[in-house]
Amino acid sequence: MSKTTISGGDALIKSLHKEGVELVFGYPGGAALHIYDALFNQSEVEHILVRHEQGAVHAADGYARSTGKPGVALVTSGPGATNAITGLATAFMDSTPVVVISGQVKSELIGTDSFQETDMIGVSRPIVKHSFLVQRAEDIPEIIKKAFHIATTGRPGPVVIDVPKDLTDPNHTFEFNYPNEINMRSYKPAKVGDPKQIKEAVDLILEAKKPVIYSGGGVIQDNASAELTELAKLLQFPITNTLMGLGAFPGTDPQFLGMLGMHGTYEANMAMHNTDLIIAVGARFDDRITNDPKQFALGAKKIHIDVDPASLSKIINVDVPVVGSAKECLSTLIVELNKQKIDTNKLEPWLKQINEWRIEHGLNHSMLDIVPDNGKILPQQVIQSLYKETEGKAFITSDVGQHQMFAAQYYFFDKPRQWINSGGLGTMGFGLPSAMGVQFAFPEDTVACVTGEGSIQMCIQELSTCFQYGLPIKIINLNNAALGMVKQWQDMQYGGRHSASTYENSLPDFCALSESYGHVGIKVTKLDELESAMKESISLKDKLVFLDVDVDPDEHVYPMLEAGNAMDFMHLSKDKKTWE
């Protein structure tokens, strides 16, 4: 009896199904058409047609961040592949498991500058975890298996699979065999931390009088939030999160200091500056946190737990480096600490000091009660209104800039994978397509994209995708008619010279534009309109709503670290600094 054979295109889609892929975000083109024909001939894997390849990768990214499953994007060769680059770099910087499959010209045409040819492997090499150029159709199943294994293990990250068109030709068939497991000798990420290092960490923890737990996105990526919370509760240590780590520990918990770093809370930054022990988990001591590394937490011992050995002592020298997964290392640490007598009473002076910092210059989470003298709506008020109407349960996506920071500061994230934003790369345009990925994954949940009039225009064409698939995303546009963070820096460092940061009355009518795509547009210009408009927006469960809110164009994000200094050098307002 003859065995059934299939084409490379069919093998690719079947392999994706074997990996549990349900959605592929993509945009067709000549080099990928055999793959698209294979998609047409099956029903297990659904294809979502976006309006730009950048949107495809961001949507796959949002899907991955919110679910913990790898996201998949499919693009064609040439400009299709290069349009995916920003999405790949975004996923790479934030360690998101995304697999991008790019069509390529026929094998014999590679290197001839043929129509729509781009060296996707070469172009993407610095911004992917790994890449594959398929050379034999029969290798496609194994390559898919390897790609998903690499993308989702160790420090997660994006993987590119470049597929020449001739290797997906329906006229060339072969016997399909999908490997049950994969063994890659050169790729063996560590999971369990070294027992000696764990013991050293325990000793430092027991000695500490002014400790801080500093957790990042690695905790969320490794599904280690429960272990992190258990450790914090066991020790009663104060805890802070990076921008990417928000939600790893409940934002409403009294132990939580808020976000730290460039726009972190006063109490978080002061605690990090004055601590005697930092337990860093799944964070990388990047420049947005440390400010000047030479002045960072000079009086502190440092424990650093990370699955990526290259991140340990890369920027800040640490006393106890622990290589391994956050989940495994935290679990082991908890077991060992439970064998010890833990004296939480010695923390009282430290916790009292932190509370005093919080009272002195902590964020005001009751700003809805404030009526500004100039009559303008404050962006903080918009976020607090959103939090109130969603009861803190929404998925929040964002881009980069002032709106991102206001959302991070004023929306309490109690659960991991609730906050979806571009942290490392800082990508304008990320918010809307990533919200699509989240909404596809969680169709019954509220997904709100907090954006600005600059960011939303980067990928605004995805409003069409949202209409096609009936995605009821809530777009909250903090409209200050300027590139807000650029303008803030120009105010603070360039004498208020707003070079190319304002739109000169050229913005569209976002409500009319949204309505032209088949959605609902709501405009808010006065504070007394805000809460009712927000309520209406959130209540429309089956409609995308574009809530365009005119906010104070002169409002700045504070606190803000003074560049090139220690973490206690903060701007607290336009006229108040910690060092004067």
Protein Blocks (a to p, Z undefined) as FASTA:
>chain_A
ZZddddfklmmmmmmmmnopabdcddddfklmmmmmmmmmpckbccdddfbfklmmmmmm
mmmmmnopacdddddehjlmmmmmmmmmmmmmnopacddddddddfklgonlpghiacfk
lmmmmmcfbdcddfbfklmmmmmmmmmmmmmgcjdddddddddfklmgfkbccdddddfb
dcdfklccdfbdcfklmmmmmmmmmmpmbdcddddfklmmnopmmmmmmmmmmnopacdd
dfklgojacfkbmklgbjedjklcfklmmmmmmpcbdcdehiahiaklnopmklgoklbc
cddddfblklgoklmccfbdceddfklmmmmmmmmmmmpccdfklmmmmmmmmmmmmmmm
pccfklmmpccfklpacfklmmmmmmmmnnopaccddfedjklmmmmmmmccfbghkacc
dfknopghklmmmmmmmmmmmmmbccdddddfklmmmmmmmmmmmmmnopabdcddddeh
iafklmmmmmmmnoopaghkagnhpaccfklmmmmnopacdddfbfklmmmmmmmmmmmm
mbccdddddddfkbccdddddehiafklccfbfkbcfkZZ
